[in-house]
Amino acid sequence: MIVSKFGIAAIVAASVALAGPAFAVPISTTFNFVPFGALTANTGDVTTATTITAGAPDRVTTIITDNTGLLSNQIVTLTDPTPVTLGAAFTKTFTTNLGTFTENLVVTAVQLGATSRGITAAGTITETTLISGTLLDPSPVFYSVAYTQNSGPSGQINASFNNSTSAPPPPGVPEPASLAMLGVGLFGLGMARRRRS
């Protein structure tokens, strides 16, 4: 068997690369959590609020996939009060047997209803304290919450939270809006045709 000098160099380079330090494991986590305790909007109305209390404590309820060691019923600490306006920054942390994980998030979208508010946020999840295992790489993270205020302003506020390192699907155009745009277009065509006749 004949091996060229270049072949030997490639084999040596590959063996040195493989013998280097282990790569950190990417973070992959998807979970839901619920707040315990009363949620309050700083204006009394979720639709005009700039902050809403996180509820204390916030506990993980459902885990779909996870490599951070997070388990159901563990506590998540959310910035309290949590900012809910576009561009606002906040943090969320949780601790497992592998380490402490911190999410630095910025609100990227806000949806308002008659008595509700939904926000989506994006940022980075980082293992800020390593307890055991291999340090996990910082990863993009996505967060969403829907607040519903029963009986309108000053009523009880309920919330549903979701958290994932998988990007949410891009928002589609709501059906009523596309129908309204179609109606305006048809109306304009009708008016133009009427002027010609």
N, C-alpha and C positions, 0 to 999 in steps of 0.2 A: 504494500500500500504506500503510495507517494502522497505526502502532505507538503504543500508549499509553505514558504515562510509566512505568507499572508494568512494562510489557514491556521498556523500555529499562533500567530498574533491574535487572531480573532478568538480562538479557544481560550487563550490566557485572559484576554479582556473580558470575555463572558464569565469566566470563573471568578475573577476579581469582583465583577459587578454583583454576582449572586452571593458572594461571601460578605458583602457590605452589611450595614445595619438594616434591620427589618423595617419595612415601611409601616407607617401608622395606618390603622384600619379606618376606612371612611365611615362617617356616622350615617346610620339609617334608622329612622324612628318615625312611627306614625301612632298617634294616640289621641283620645278624647278626654276631656276632664270637665268636672262640674264644680261650681262654687257652692260652698256651704256658708250660710249667713246671709244677711240682707245686702242686696246690691242697691246703691243709691247714685243717682245722677246729680252732679253738682248744681244744676239748675232746677232739679226736680222733674225734668222732662228729658227723656233719652234723645229726642230729636233735636234739642238745642244744646245738649251737654258738650262740654269740652273734656270732661273726665267722668269716669264711672268707677266706683269702688270695685275691687277685684272679688270681694267676698273672702272670708277667711275661715278655715283654710280652703284652698283649691285642691281637689284630689283627683288623681288619675282614675278613670273608670274603665276604659276599653283600650287595649293595645292590639293593633293589627300586626305590626312588625316592629322589631326593636333589637338593636345590638348595643344598647347603652346600659342594660341591666335594670331598666325601669319596670316596675311591677304595678298591677292594679292596687289602688288604695294608698299609693305613695303621694306625698304632698308636693305640689308645684307652687312656687312662690312667684306671683305676678306683681309687677310694679303696682303699687296701690297709693292713690287712685291711678287707674289706667287711662292714659290719654286716648281719645277716640276721634281726633280730627286729622284730616289729611296732612301727611308729612310729620306727624308727631312721633317721637321715639320713645321706646319703653323696653324693659327687660323682663325675662322670665327665667327662672332657675329651677333645677331639681337635682337631688343627690341620690345616687344609687351605690351599690357595692363596688362599682368600677370607678366612680368619681363624681365630681360635681360638674354639671353642664349648664352653660349660660347661653341664652338666646338674646341677641341684640336685634331688635325689630323696629321697623318704621312703617307707619300706616300708609298703604299704597292705594286704597280705595275705600270709599264710604258710600253706603246705600241707605237712604232714609225712607221709611214708610210712615203711615199716619201715626202709629204709636210704636215704632220700632226703629232700630238702627243696626246695620251690619257693617263690620269693618274687615278688611283683609290687610295683612301685613307681611312683609318679607324681610329677611335679614340673614344672620349667620349664627349657627349653633357651634359652640366651642367647648371642649372639655377643659375647664379652667383649673380643676384640681384632679390629679390622677391618684386614685386610691389603689387600684390593682389592674393587672392586665397591660395592654398596649395603649398608648395615647392615641385617641381618635382624631382624625384630621378635621379641621373646621369645615363645615358644609353649609350650603344654602339651606334655609329653613323657611317655611310658610305657615302662616297662622290665620285663623279666621274666627270671628265670634259674631253671634246674632243676639242682640238684646231686644226683648219684647216687654213693653210696659202695659200691664193689664189695667184697664179702666182709665187709660190716658195719663197725663201728667200727675205726679205725686203718687201714682199707683205702684203696686209691687212690680219689680223688674225681674224677669227670668232671663237666663243666658245659656247658650250652647256654644262650647269651645271646640275647636279642632286644631291639630298641630301635626305637621308632616315635613319630611325632607323631600317629598315629591311635589313638584309644582302643580298647582291647581290648573284646570283647563281654562283657556282664555274665555272671558265672559262674552256671551253671544248678544246680539241685539235683541232686546225683549220684544216679544210678538206684538203687543199693543203698539209699540213705537213703529215697527216696520209697517203695520197696517195703516197707521196714521200717515206715514210718509207716502204710502201707495195712494191713499185717499186724496192727499194734497196734490200729488202728481196727476191723478185722473181728473180732479177738479180743474187744474190748470189747462190740461188738454181740452177739456170740454169748453172752457171759456175762450180758448184760442180758436177753436172750430166755430163757435157761435159768432165771433167777431168777423170771421171770413164770410159767413153766409148772410 
